[in-house]
């Protein structure tokens, strides 16, 4: 038995009349050009070998195939011969049965490759799926045409439209996989192929009749879904499978893929896909940095944020001690936790036993000493420096040596907090976003004294609990809230100049933001930012324009939803915002006092000023080295602040617009509105040298 390399990424060998084609392109056997070439050559060799009765396709390493090499999209390599469609056609035309032995993952193009085979076997825990919609695409090599022919239109549409992944065991029940196996894929594949019959591949089968209402499925797509375009295209392609012959259906599918892959939405979603993976990489962290496993956690404060953080750890299987000073506050926090879990269980996403198991991982206490054994302690108390310093002095006294002490502060200095302890190297910021058990973003705030082990350990712990960690440095508001300041500044200036809260919010949600700025402020609580403005007032240059509208609203005790009134009015027990004439009067009065003549504003101006304020501040953050890279800023804003993923984040949006045009617009705003719009020096330098990306070398 000899093994031959037919390309840099494909191995070929024969055994007992079975040809084995082994995909060898670590880490996920992505279907780049070399892999496609090698498979095609291996199929030719198997066809010519009279001693070969059947063929096995298997993957080396951790999985069968993770799909196309996404980095090759929009490059010549993506369309170089042979295309995946041609490789699959060659498999289908094979007179010798071809068996795909699936383990680990068979996703996207990897599953399409398997769908071209005559038989599929899989491990019970293998993950299978056509996940292209998550990147704003549809399958481009026959997935939408062959899957309905194999498992029926309704089941196929559910998988394709939502990019849902199945286990191997689930795939057997659906008829997607013929049998399960254990152990080595090649060994199992050879055994199965030795007795495999020459059955028609899925592409040669008739489409099962369907009762699917395709129009209703299109109408049900959420307008704000980041992949709405791709979902509609996926529905169109599956519908095409019910009315077109295979080859015409493949042509239709490919035309939709080509349309989407060159569009801005898919490019933005792919940008975020890679940006999230890049964010976890800490540029100056040595590869051999020791990492401390977090096997036990503790949270200080059982409020909304503290409770959510405790849930995040409990959901990931990490036991957590939840400390509160008073029994009433602890009971209230535990009741909120149980209610949250009960809501999840009522939706069918959690069983009763799972609910109790997770609650059982959360140990409530009024005794601070009970946290002494925790590997990671997260403070989630009121956002006040004196309060936080007092907490950290106490933590320093009771926590074991080497325990990581983290603050959930959203904008205060980690360096100042760390200075009150005897172990500043163990102190770090972990800024969770509310609700902490749901929101994926975690700003990991690195202090001047934070050790590499503390940093690496927290990044790993973040991933364990399902968060996307973005490492940032100390600075007022870090990344997210620092950028929010000019965003809200413009939103309120626009009120003075003639807009209403509802117009500003409507314009930005139409742009794609999850919520408008005034809706967000009411939800978060206006008193929080009011306290920040008062704290920072001594540092605010007196000559710069300042909007008093939010202060006047707060002075009337209107702090948002929790008081029934903020920028909007709320009925008792309701979160539905209603325009309030009182706010209109405050706006008019503040504009008059500031000497501003109000005018009619276009939605485009509202969007431009708010979004470009984010971009300009983001460029300053890069220059200050608060963020490691521009894509990290995009991850922060997409994952934590509701910026539309299909626009890729504020920095990617500016790159799509063009850095030169972005600067031109900011300069124009400077001419009209003055110093607040001074262009970021980094942006000016990049444009001067013709750069098109913020991270240009």
N, C-alpha and C positions, 0 to 999 in steps of 0.2 A: 504494500500500500504506500504509494508515493504522494506527497503533497506538492502542488505546483502553484506558484504565484502567477495569476493571470493579469493582475494589475497591482498597483501599490497597496490596494485595499481589499483584494479578493484572493482567497485561497481555494484550490480545487484538488479533490482527491476522489478515488473510487474505492469501494469496498463491497464485496459480495454482490456485484451487479448494480450497485447504487452509486451514483455520482453525488458527491457532497460539494455544494457551493457555500463557502464560509465567508460571511461578511466580516471584515476586519478593519474597521475604521474608528478607533476609539475617539471619544468615550461612548458614543451612542450609535455608531455605525451609520452616520448621516449619509444620505444618498447624493453625495457629490458626484462630479463627473467621473472620477476614477472608479468609484464603486459601480456606477452604471455601466461603464466600459467593461469592467471585469466580469460582471454578471452576464452581460451579453456574450462575451467571449467564452465563458464557461458553458453557457447553454449550447453554443455552437459545438463545442468539443463533446458534450454529452450526447448531442444528436448524432454526431458522426461515429461515436464509439459503439460498435455492435455488441460489445459486452455489457453495456449499460442498459438496464431495463427501466429504471426510474431515477428521479433526481430529488435531492433534498436541498432546500434553502435554509440556512441557519445562521445565527449571529454569534460572534465571539464576545467575550466579556460579559457586561451586565445586562445585555438585552439583544433582541433581534434587530430592531432598527427604529431609531427615534424620528425618522422622517427625512424630509429634504434638508439640505444644508442651507438654512435660511440666509446665511451671510452671502450666499452666491446669488440670491434673488436680485434682479435688476443688473446682473453682470453677464458677460458672454458665456461664462461657465454654466449658467443655469439653462441655457438653450443649446449647448453643444451636443452633438450626436454622440451616443444615442440618448434621446430623451427617455424619461421614465415610461411614458406611454408606449414607446417602441419596445422597451425591454419587456413590459408586461404583455404586449401583443405576442412577442416571441415565446413567452411562457405559455400563453393560451394556445398557441399553435403547435406546441410540442406534442408529438405522438407518444411521448413517454410521460407518465404521470409525474407531476411536480408537487412535492409536499413542502409546505412551510412549517418549520418547527419553531414555535414562538415562545420566548421566555423574556422576562424583564418587561420591555416595552415594545409594542408594535403600533406606532402612532403616525398619523398623517400619511405621508408617502410610504412609510414602512408597512402600514396596514393595506394600502393600495397595492403594494407589491404582493402581499400575501393573498389579497383578493383575486389576483390574476392566476394563482395556483389552483390546481385541481383539488387539493386537500389542504386542510389546516389543522394542526394539533398545537396545544398550548399547555403551559403549566397553569395550575388553578389560580395562582396569584399574578399571572402576567397581566399587563394593562394594555388594552386595545382601544383605539379610537381614531376618528377622523377629526382632529382638533384644529383644523385650519381656521375656523371662524374666530378663534381666540386671537388670531393675528390679522383679522380683517380680510381673510381670504376664503376661498372654497377649495376643496380638493381639485387638483389639476391633472390627475392621471387616472381618472375613471372611478374614483370612490363614490361619487353621487350616482353613477350609472350601474356599477356592479353590486353595491350593497343592497339596493332595492330588489335586484334580481335574486339575491341570496336569501334575505330575511324578510322581504315584504316592504312595501312602500311606507306604511305608517311607522314601523319600528325604525326603518332606515332614516326617515325624516327626523325623528326625535333625536337620533344620534348625531346626524350631520348638522342640523340647525344649531344645536347647542354645544357641539364639540364634546359631548359626554364620553367619558372613558368607562370601559367595562373591564371586569376581571375575566380571566380565562374561563372560570367556572360559569359566570353569567353569559359569556359568549357561547358556550356549549348549549345552554338552555335556549338561546335565541336562534341557534342553527348557524351561527357565524363560524364556529369552530366544530370540527368533527369529533375530536376526542381530546382528553387530557392526558398528560404524561408527567412523570416525576424524573428528576435527575438531569443528566446531560442531554442537551437538545440534539446534538449530532447522533448520539447512540439511539435515542428515542426515534429520531427522524429516520435513521437507516432501518430500524425494525419495522416502522410503519410503512415506509416506502417499499420494502421488500414484498409486501402483500397488497400494496395499493392497486386499485383498479383504475382503469382509464375512464373516468367520469367526465362529463362536460364541465368546464370551468364556469364560474358565475356569469361571465360575459356572454356565454352561449345559451343561457337560460331565459325563459320567458319572464316578463314582469308580472308579479302577482297583482290581480285586480285590486283597486284601491277605493276606499270611501272617504279619503282625506279631502277636507275642504281647504285647498291651497290658498284661496283668497282670504279665508278667515285666519289662517296661520300668518299671512303677511300682515293683516290688519292688527293682529295681537302683539306684534313686535313693539317693545317700548321705544318711544321716540328718542330717549336719551341713552339707549343701549350703545356702548362704545363700538360694537360690531354690527350695528343695525343694517348697514349696507350689505355686509357679508351674509347676514342671516337671510335677507331677502333673496340674495343671489343663490344661496343654498337651496331655498325653497323652489326657486325657478328651475334649478338644475335637477332636483329630484322629480319635479313635475315633468321635465323634459324626458326623463327615463320612462315615463308612462305613455308617452306618445311618439317617441322617436326610436328608430333602430339604433343599435349600440353605437356604430361609428358616428352617426349624426349627433347622438347624445354626447359622445366624447368631444366632438367639435364644439358643441354648445357650451359644455362645461369649461373647456379650455379657453374659450373666448371670454367667459365671465371671469376666470382666473386671471387672464392677461389684463383685463380691464381693472380689476381690483389691485393687482400687484404693482401697477404703475400709479395708483391713486395715492393721494396724501394721507387718507385715513389708515390704510394698511401700513404705509411707511411709518406713520406715527406709532401705531400699535406695536410694530416690530422694534421700533426704537425703545419703547418702554419695556418690552420683553427683555431686551438685552441690557437695558439700563438697570433694571432691578437686579439682575445677576451681577452686574459690574459693581453695584453699590456696596455689596457685601465685601468687596476686596479693598483692604486698607493699604494704601499705596506704600507707606513706609514701615509696615509691620514685618519684621523678619519672619521668614517661612518656618523657622524652628521655634517660634514663640510658644511657651507653655500655655496650655488652656486648662482652666479649672472647670470641671463639670458642675453644673448646678443641679444637685439632686434634692435640695430642699430650699424653699424660698420663704420669705416673709414680707408682708405688706403693712405699712404703718398708715392707718386711716381707712375706715370702712365706708367712706362716702362713695359717691357714684364712680369716681375714678379709681379709688383704691379697690372697690369691689370688683370692678371690671378687670383690673390687673390680676387680682386673685383668681378670677374665672379663667383668664388666659392661661395661667400656669396649671390650674386644676384640669382644664380641658386637654392639656398636653401630657397629663399624667404626673405632674410634679406636685408633691404635697406642699401646702403653703399655710403658714401661720398668719392669721389676720388679727392685727392688734388695733384696739380702740381704747380710749381713756375711760369712756362711760358706758355703762350697760345699755342704756337706752339707745345710744348711737350705734352700738354693736348689734343690738337686736334689729334695729331699723335696717342696717346694712345687710344682715343675713336674710331678712325678709325680702329685700330687694333682689338679692342673689337668687333665692329660691324662685321668686316670681319670674325672673328672667329665664331660668332654666325651664320652668313650667310652660312659659310661652313657646320656647323652642320645642318642648315635648308635644305641645298641642298641635304643632305644625307637622308632626311626624318625623322630626329630625333627631329625636332623642327618645330612648325608651325610659320607662320608669326606673329600671335598675341602673341605667347609665346616669340618670339624673341624681339618684342617691349616691352612686359611686363618686361622682364629681363633687357633690356637696360634702361627702365624707373626706375628701382630700383637703378641704378648707377647715382648719382648726381655729376657732375663734378664741380670743383671750383678752383679758384686761391686765395681764401681767407682762410687762415689757421683757422680763427675763426669759420668757418662753421663746423668744426669737433667737436665743443665744446660739443654737445649733445650725442656723440657716447659712447656706453658702452665699446667698444673695438677698439683701434686704432693700426694699424699695419704699422710700418715703413718698406718701401721696397726701400731704396735708395742705392747709391753706397757703396760697401763693404770697407769702410774706417772708422776707429774708430773715427777720429776727426769729420768727417761729421755726423756720427750717434750721437755722443755726442751733437753736435749742434742741431740736430733735436729733441732730447729728452729734451733738455732744453726748447725749444719752446713748445713742447707738454705739458710739466709740467705746463707751464704758462697758456695755453688755455683750457686744458681738464677739464671736471667736476671732482669733488672729487669722488674717487672710480672707475673712468674709468681705464680699464686695458690698459697699454702701452706695446706693443709688438714689438720686433725687428725680422725681417726676416733674421738676420745674419746667415751665414752658418758655421761660425767658430770663431767669435769674442766673447769676454767675456761679458756676460750679467751683471755680477757683476760690471764691470767697467762702463758699460752704465748706470746701475741703480744708480750708485753713484752720477751722475750729477743731479739727480732729488730729489725732496723733498718727494717722495713717492716710495722708492725702493721696498716696499712690493707689489706694483701694477705692477711692471715691470717683464716681462717674455720674453723668446725667442720662437718664432713660426717659425721654419725653414720649409717653404714650398719647394716643389720640382717642377721644371719646366717641362711641363706647369702646373702651379699651379691649374688651373681649372680641370685638368685631373688626375694628379698624386695623389694617395691615401695617401701616407705617409706624416705625419707631425711630425717632431721632436719638442716636447714641452720641452723647455730648462728651467730648474728650477734653478734660482739664489739662492744665500745664503739667500737673504732677501725676496724672493718671498713667499707670504702668501699662506696658504692652500686654501683659497677661490679663489685667482687668479688662482692657479693651477687647482683646480677642475672645475672652470668655463671655462677655456680654453680647458680642456679635453672634457667637454660636448659640447662646441661650435664646436670643431673639429668634433665630431661625427655627429652633426647636419648638417654640410656642407659636410658630406660623406667622411671624412678623417679617417685614422687609426692613432690615436695619440700614440706616443711612448715617454714616459717621460725620459729625460736624464738630467744629471747634466752638469755644466759648465766645459769646458776643451777644449783645442785647437781642433777644428774640431768636437767636440761633439762625436757622434758615427760614423756616416756615413763617413764624410770627414776625420776623424782621421784614419779610416781603409783604406781609399782610398790612403793615403800617401804611406804606404809600398807596396800597390798593384801596384801603378804607379811606385814606385821605382824599383820593380822587372821587370816590363814591359820595363822600359828604360835600366836597366842593361842588359836585354836579347838582346836589340838592340846592345849594345856595344860588347856583346859576340858572336854575329853572326846572330841573327834573323833580319828580316825586320819588319816594322810596320804591313804589311799585314799578315805575318806569325803569329805574336803574336795575332793579332785581329782574324784571322781565327781560330786559335787553341782554343781561349777562347769562341768564338761563337759556335764552335762545341761542346764544353763542356756544352753549354746552356746559356751563358751570352747573354743578349739582344743585346749588342754591345761590340766590343772590346775596350780596354782602349784608344787606339790612335784615334779611331773613336769618342769616347766620348769626349776626350780632344778637338778635332777639333770642335765638335758640341758646347761644352760649352764655348770655347774661351780660348786659351792658355795663354792670358795675365792675366787672373784671377789668375791662379795658379802661374804664374811668379811673380805677385805682392806678393803673400803669401810667396813664396820662398825667395824673397828679404827681406820681413819683418822679417822672421824667421832666416835669414842667421847668425845674431850675436849669435844665440843660438845653431847653428849646430856644433857639435864636429869636430874639424879640422882633426882628425885622421881617421874619417870614410870615406869610399868610397862615392863619390858623382858623379852623372852623369850629365854632362854639355850639353847633347844633347838638351833637351827642352829649355834651356836658349839660346843656339846658334840659334835654330829655331826662337825663339821670337826676338832675336836681329836683325834678318833680316826682321822684320815686319810681320812675318807669324803667325797670331793668330788664324788660323783655317778657318772655313767656311766663317766667316764674312769678311775675307780679301782675300778669294779665295785660300789660301794656309796655310798649317800647317804641320802636319806629312804627309798629302796628298795634292794633287793639285785638285782644283775644277774649272770646266768650269763656265763661267759667268752665274749666275742664276740657277746653278745646285748644288745639294747636293751630287752628286755621287763622291766618292773618287777615285782618280787615283794615282798610285805609281809615285813618283817624284824623278828623279835622283839626284836632289839637296839635298834631305834629305839623300839619300844614301851616298853622298859625306860627309855630315856633320857627319853622324854616323861613317864612316870609319876614318875620321880625329880625332874625339873625342876618339875613341877606341885606335888609335895610340898614342895620347897624354897621355892617361891613362896607356899605356904599356900593353894593353890587346890584346892577340892574338885571333882573331875571329875564330869560328869553326862552324860546322854544328850542329844545335840544333834540338832535337826531339820535336814534339808538346806536348808529355806527360810531358817533363821537364818544358815547358812553363806553362802549366796548373798547375802543382804541385807547382811551385814556386809562382805563382801569387795567387792561392787560399790559400795555406798554410800561405802566408804573411797576408791574411785577418784573418785567424783563430788565428794565434799567437797574432796579435794585438787585436783581439776580446777578447782573454783571459786576456790581460793586462787591457783592458777597464773594464772587470768584476771585476778584482782585485782592480782597482781604484774606483769602484762603480759609474762609469759614467752611466752605464746601470743598470737597476734593476735586469735583469735576462738574461740568454743566449738567450732565445727565442725572447726577444725584439730585440737583435742584428740581429737575422734571419729575423724578420719582416722588420727592416730597410733595409736590403740588398735585400730582395725579392721585397718589395714594392717600394723602392726608387732607387735602383742601378742595377736592371736588373739581379740579381742572379736568376738562374732557380728555380722556385717554386717546381718543381718535384725533386729537390735535397734538399729542405727544408731550405736553408740558409747555410751560411758557418759553423756555430757552429753545426747545426744538421748534416751537411755533415761530419764533423770531428768525431762526435759521431757514425755515420754510418760506417765510415772508421775504427773507433776504436781509442780511445784517446791514447792508448799505441802505436799503429802504427803511429798515427799522430806525437807524440813526437819523435819517432824513426826517422821519416823522417826529422823533423825540426833539430834534433841533427846532422843528416848527412849533412844537408845544412850548419849548423854552422861550421862543420869541413872543408868544402870547401870554404865558402864565408865569414866566420868571424862574427864579433860582431852584424851586422844587424840581424843575425839569432839566437841571444841568446834566448833560449826557455823561454816562459812566466813562471814565478815561479808558478802561479796557476796551469798551465798544468802539471808541474813537480810534484806538491804535489798531484794532483788528481790521476795521474798514479801511484805514489808511494803507495797510499793506495788502489789501485784497483778499483777506481771509473770509471764508464763508461759514466757519464753525467757531463756537466759543472756545472749544478745546484745541484749536489749531496750534501746532507747535511754534 
